[in-house]
Amino acid sequence: MSAHIIAVIPAYNEEKTITEAIRRTKKHVDRVVVVDDGSMDNTALMAKKEGAIVVQNPVNMGVGTSKRLGIQKALGLGADLIVTLDADLQHQPEDIPRFIEKLGEGYSFVLGRRDISKYPFVKKFGNFGLNILTNILAGTGFRLMDTESGFKAFTRDAALKMDLTAERYAIEAEIAYEVGKNKIPCATIEIDSPRYRKGVTVMHGFRNFWFLLGKKVRDA
C-alpha cells in the first residue's frame, strides 16, 4: 500500500500564485491542504476552486499557527507523510518527489536547504549564524543547515512527536528543535529556490532564536 501524502500550504493574500502552487503541488501528492490566514483577497476561494481542502482562520493568526493547523488537519485526514511548502512559489513543488525519496531511505524528517548565494550579505551572515545556534540548541548534530526553510517533509510519527506552539516565523526553528529533542532521524536535501523573498528579516531570525532559547530553558 502506498503512503498517503498530504501537502500543507499556509497562505496569506496569495491570490496571484495560489492557483499555480496548488496545480503543481497536487501532481505529486494525494491531497492539498491550504490554510488561509485571514486573507483580504480571494486566496481561499481560488484554493477551493482548485480542489484544495481549505482551512480558514477568522483573522490573521501568523504562519506558525497556520502551519500547525494545517499539520493537524493533515493528520486528521490520515496522512502518512506530510509536506509543507510556501504559497508564493518560492518553493518548487517539483522537488516534492525528492523529499519523498529521501524519506524512503529511512529518515523521518527531511529539510529543504535553499541556495542563498544570491541573498544580501547581511541575510546570508544572519542565516548562517542562526543555523549554527539553532542546531546547537536542537542537538541535531548540524544535520539541518537551513532551519528557517519552510520546505520540508516528515512522517506521521514525526509530526505526532512534535510539540509545536509558535504562532509566527519561529515555527521553522521550533520544528528543527523538536526534531532534535525527539531524536527524529533527519536529513537535508538541496532545493531550487529561484528568488529571494523580502520581509523575513534578520531581526525576525533573532526573535526566533530567543523564542527557541526560552523553550529550551522550559524543557530543561
Secondary structure, DSSP 8 states (H G I E B T S, - for coil): ----EEEEEEESS-TTTHHHHHHHHTTTSSEEEEEE-S-SSSHHHHHHHTT-EEEE-SS---HHHHHHHHHHHHHHTT-SEEEE--SSSSS-GGGHHHHHHHHTTT-SEEEEE---TTS-HHHHHHHHHHHHHHHHHHT-TT----TT---EEEEHHHHHH------STTHHHHHHHHHHHTT--EEEEE----S--TT--HHHHHHHHHHHHHHHHHH-
